[in-house]
Amino acid sequence: MWKIIIIMFLLDPTINDSLEIDYLDGKVLEFEKREHCYDHIYYNLEKLKSFAYSEFGPGTPVKSISCFKKFTGV
């Protein structure tokens, strides 16, 4: 499974600069295929950026929005 991670451009190395997008409208947001994950980013880019700005502030630049393999643990 794949998930969306947003990384912000922060100059303070002591602050967590990333967001894992786990839910959308109360439902788990994960993708079986990497391509589906990137399609979701493409079609929802402005919503994802708005969410990031709501967490970090509107003046904080988004560094990247990418898909990563979800860690399943042991």
Secondary structure as the mmCIF struct_conf table of DSSP 4:
data_model
#
loop_
_struct_conf.conf_type_id
_struct_conf.id
_struct_conf.beg_label_comp_id
_struct_conf.beg_label_asym_id
_struct_conf.beg_label_seq_id
_struct_conf.end_label_comp_id
_struct_conf.end_label_asym_id
_struct_conf.end_label_seq_id
STRN STRN1 TRP A 2 MET A 8
BEND BEND1 LEU A 11 LEU A 11
TURN_TY1_P TURN_TY1_P1 PRO A 13 THR A 14
BEND BEND2 ILE A 15 ILE A 15
STRN STRN2 SER A 18 ILE A 21
STRN STRN3 TYR A 23 LEU A 24
TURN_TY1_P TURN_TY1_P2 ASP A 25 GLY A 26
STRN STRN4 LYS A 27 VAL A 28
STRN STRN5 PHE A 31 PHE A 31
BEND BEND3 GLU A 32 LYS A 33
HELX_RH_AL_P HELX_RH_AL_P1 ARG A 34 TYR A 43
TURN_TY1_P TURN_TY1_P3 ASN A 44 ASN A 44
HELX_RH_AL_P HELX_RH_AL_P2 LEU A 45 PHE A 56
TURN_TY1_P TURN_TY1_P4 PRO A 58 GLY A 59
BEND BEND4 THR A 60 THR A 60
HELX_LH_PP_P HELX_LH_PP_P1 PRO A 61 PRO A 61
STRN STRN6 VAL A 62 LYS A 69
HELX_LH_PP_P HELX_LH_PP_P2 LYS A 70 PHE A 71
#
